[in-house]
Amino acid sequence: MTGSAVRPIQRFILAAACAGLLAACATAPLPAAAPASGTARSGGAPSAPAFSSLVASRSASVVDISTLRIGRDQNPEDIELEIAPERDFADRLAWPLPASVRISQIRDLASGVIISSDGLILTSAHVVANIDEAQVRLDDGRRFMARVVGADRRTDVGLLKIDATGLSAAVIGDSSRLAPGDWVAAISAPFGFHGSVTAGVISAVDRLVGGAGDVPFIQTDVAINPGSSGSPLFDSRGEVVGINSMIYSGSGGYMGLSFAVPINLAIRIATQLRARGSVRRAHLGAEFQEVTPELAQSFALPAAAGALVVRVDADSPAHAAGLAQGDIVTAFDGLAVSRLTALLRQIEDRVPSNRSRMEVWRHGAQRTVWITPSEQPAARTSLLPAAAPEWNDGLGLSLGEVSAAQKAQLRIGSGLLVRDATGLARSEGIRAGDFIVALNDMRLDRVDQFRQILSRMPAGRPIALLVLRDGRLAYVAVRMPEQQAAAATPLLRTPISTRTQ
């Protein structure tokens, strides 16, 4: 149940509870002033840290991200709206706003964090994968077109780049130092509300979530909602310790369970994405599970530690090394494997083709297995296509070309996408996401064609633009400026986006 959909019985219970509370407060003495935030309460219990200074010093490093997917069906499994408890934890937070959403034009909102002053932005992979456009809004209101450097779906880490310098970069912390009970806060744009701050505590670390791969998530009770995907998780020192990735929800909204990718892992992945656009990781061809005390007793293992082999793929490095189902890996290259997450981290750090030594428990005795991991094939992830030329004109239109596939989805024979609309065009009601099908009676297919036609139009005279929006066509009259820009030149070939309406 969401929003105002509160049943009468719930209103009654709430009203009764409030009435009782007010009656009690009327006769009770006023409480003493609360201790200053960050100081110890009576009895020695520490109070919650004050996050106001953190927000003031760190909010400039947090950005809003708006993306647009064109010509794709609105398939729930494709755009991943929520995580339902009865299903796998595979759904993510980049949730399209319900207003003005069309099957052919899906606008998503998300967040990100600046990790370098020259415009590198860390976010979630599901935010930037399979998108047509991306735009970044800084805390000071400036907007930049963004390009995708890379996205790793396995860890849900994505990397964007904007053409800017002198930006306020976040301070990166150490997620390995986190422990349950630590205070943390998130700054994000849930449902598009810029700069929203939520706080809570670490609920668990190294949390493996079924259906979400082998990422050792940080579990928190920080309120995270659609639009917060890719936002930074700060510790009480103002250092980024995680990237908010997903929630556990039966409604699509926050229900007390949020999961973030540890920043140590995210930065390691981002470094590879920046260097080569993809992640190179070792592949064993085996699947493992945690060893519980009961399983340890069943396999006659002295202590509940290690990683139990539950599957070995045929023709895999694990199979070639002789690893077998039922083996328990207790050490990897001399490092003890205390938990499954420890083994996964060690495998993640290994270079493919380098031989490694595994100590395994088999049939009540220790054995040594030598294994040479192969390189895992990169997952096929569709990123931003090569951007078509765009051009800003005196009308305030920033236009981009539309692919043949997108035209087929939109059922139009021609047209240019409005990537941004300001000035004269905006004042006449044209907005980002519209399509300019024709100028007067001349059909449009290329940006340079539009520029050439426009250059021949008399200054100060109105022109008629045939606009497609939500499947409906209408002519919009826009008056040419009295003096056209002297040097209207094509912009760089960079991906672009639209504001979410």
Salt bridges, closest charged atoms under 4 A:
ASP64 OD2 - ARG137 NH1 3.95
ASP64 OD2 - HIS194 ND1 2.84
ASP78 OD2 - ARG72 NH2 2.33
GLU82 OE2 - ARG87 NH2 3.85
GLU86 OE2 - ARG87 NH1 3.61
ASP108 OD2 - ARG69 NH1 2.16
ASP118 OD2 - ARG274 NH2 3.42
ASP139 OD1 - HIS194 NE2 2.87
ASP140 OD2 - ARG142 NE 2.91
ASP152 OD2 - ARG281 NH2 3.03
ASP156 OD2 - ARG92 NH1 3.58
ASP156 OD1 - HIS126 ND1 2.93
ASP206 OD1 - ARG345 NH1 3.13
ASP214 OD2 - ARG154 NH2 2.94
ASP235 OD2 - ARG237 NH2 2.96
GLU239 OE1 - ARG237 NE 3.72
GLU287 OE1 - ARG311 NE 2.95
GLU290 OE1 - ARG339 NH2 3.80
ASP313 OD1 - ARG311 NH1 1.94
ASP327 OD2 - ARG362 NH2 2.64
ASP333 OD2 - ARG350 NE 2.82
GLU348 OE2 - ARG281 NH2 3.17
ASP349 OD1 - ARG268 NE 3.40
GLU359 OE2 - ARG357 NE 3.06
GLU375 OE2 - ARG276 NH2 3.94
GLU375 OE1 - ARG280 NE 3.09
GLU390 OE2 - ARG419 NH1 3.63
ASP420 OD1 - ARG499 NH1 2.93
ASP434 OD2 - ARG469 NH2 2.65
ASP445 OD1 - LYS407 NZ 2.85
ASP448 OD1 - ARG446 NE 3.20
